[in-house]
């Protein structure tokens, strides 16, 4: 049983409408301004408004976050960013420095507001169960914020009390170790899960539940486990990054136990509403009505409080172009070699890719596919032999033999001929900037199964790992496996969780980013060849459109950056950044 999660934003609006006029005043104040203010704790509506404001300030949304919609996807080997000055190039060219703001997230203002609530809610005379439940939600939000930071920087300051500006030097705190931060997140998730219901109903739908807290525990523990197992690629004289290897088994066990609690509850299962495997997978991310797979949505309100993902991936720059390597990561249904030799391939891509894993067809667009009732024409040019010479023609404003020299859907920023389909809703007109309404699945059941498969494999429970992985594969229409290895687990996560901001962090925690980011990844463009009356393909190592790719060891952790260190002189920078 899964809830039909309502939008947090609509929920916040309804609360503000019903509450007294002092709601806005309270939400606009910083914690030190309302410390001791009794008004907040006298009304459940005001408490709810404060808590939901914390929800809306948290970093949910993944790839749909405006300003981040291509960053982590085009930094990994999934896709290529066609914008030559994009910040993603700083890391996949190996030139990220302490002054680059790539993928930064450092939100201690949110932590402060959370700490204020947790320190003061008990003074309220409101119903104790209501307050305890809200406190558990808020504890989860703090754990989630710390997880978003620790996976970027390693050890960070753990601040669990509201700091007072009059504390002087006591305001400046050291970074905790990476191990301490992960232990805190896991502990907080356990406590939050104990204090939260299985589901919320009616106006409370959309809040953090027990299973959301367990999902973060499952995810955070698998991160910590693999970091402990694979070691730190850099030596930190301050000891802020890295986790002792003897903690790996503990974390794998914690992750698997959390996953099992979700699985054994029987409250969730893989989405399986359509016989067509591609349509089924595509609708996981579009069907927000009684979707049994999604454990927690980040909700958007079309035209009111939306995102710009659809606009940028269709009408505008189409900056997220899928690499040939990503296309070839999807298996063939007939078990043949999944690697398509695009250099020598001829024919329509619909035919060349027909036998690919249905998840590819649900996630990627290409020349010749029908989308929104029309055939996509994203070929780069046409070829013919003129006066004994091969000639390529790519003038989009000219025709050749009755055919446009360049497809109408080709974009100069399209770094390869494959673009994203996942999260695009074909049933609505392409929303304008800020008006997209597709929701984002923050946690879903398939990830929990994949976390369990990885943890079980690492705990030498291959049959359990195989069963968990096969559940995901069978839903996709793939052949079941009789046993699994780590390479298969890695690839299954890559294709099942494609373009959901997992791959970048996965290859970092597995310590394989030096291989996966630094390797050549290839662009593929379709050309119509009049000599054979069919399509041929141009494929070449794309680098990152501005230079050769490489990944430096220090880039397993992002820089703390000078602006933060200048505000807290006790902060130490991560190794490798000056």
Buried (B, 14 or more C-beta within 10 A) or exposed (E): EBBEBBBBBBBBBBBBEEBEEBBEEBBEBEBBEBEEBEEBBEBBBBBBBBBBBBBEBBBBBBBBBBEBBBBBBBBBBBBBBBBEEBBBBBBBBBBBEBEBEBBBEBBBEBBBBBBBBBBBBEEBEBEEEBBEBBBBBBBBBBBBBBBBBBBBBBBBBBBEEBBEEEEEEEBBBBBBBBBBBBBBBBEBBBBBBEBBBEBBEEBBBBBBBBBBBBBBBBBBBBBBBBBBBBEBBBEBEBBBBBBEEEBBBBBBBBBBBBBBBBBEEEBBBBBEEEEEBBEBBBBBBBBBEEBBBBBBBBBBBBEEBBBBBBBBBBBBBBBBBBBBBBBBBBBBBEEEEBEBEBEEBEEBBBEBBEEBBBBBBBBBBBBBBEBEEEEBBBBBBBBBEEEEEEEEBBEEEEEBEEBBBBBEBBBEBBBBBBBBBBBBBEEBEBBEBBBBBBBBBBBBBBBBBBBBBBBBBBBEBBEBBBBBBBBBBBBBBBEEBEEBEEEBBBBBBBBBBBBBBBBBBBBBBBBBBBEBBBBBBBBBBBBBBBEEEEBBBBBBEBBBBBEEBBBBBBBBBBBBBBEBBEEBEEBBBBBBBE
